């Protein structure tokens, strides 16, 4: 069971970015710059600490969210998608005229029980 998934269209863009930039991470922004958008960055370009929660791995890329923000999102499943348009962040897809975005839905009872049992 996965807490974070990615659409096929977004996965294609992610592969292009991996080929160009190497190892990457996703970090769900908590309101800075581009609101609450997922940012893709080169691994090591963002300082991660014990307050960042690893929510999952998509296409070989770790997806993190700050612990405080995770408290609001802990009952949701996230799907990373891509759309045309420029965001206002430092995310690597911005120069392509694209931006990643998140679609969310509440976890099913089965999913919620699964993730809560892992604590």
JOKAFEN-V287029 format. One record per helix or strand of 2 or more residues. SS is the DSSP state (h for helix, s for strand). FROM is the first residue (numbers start at 0). TO is the last residue. If there is no record, write none. Layout:
BEGIN
ss: <SS	SS>
from: <FROM	FROM>
to: <TO	TO>
END
This chain:
BEGIN
ss: <s	h	s	s	s	s	h	s	h	s	h>
from: <3	7	23	37	51	60	66	75	93	97	108>
to: <5	20	27	41	57	65	72	83	95	105	116>
END
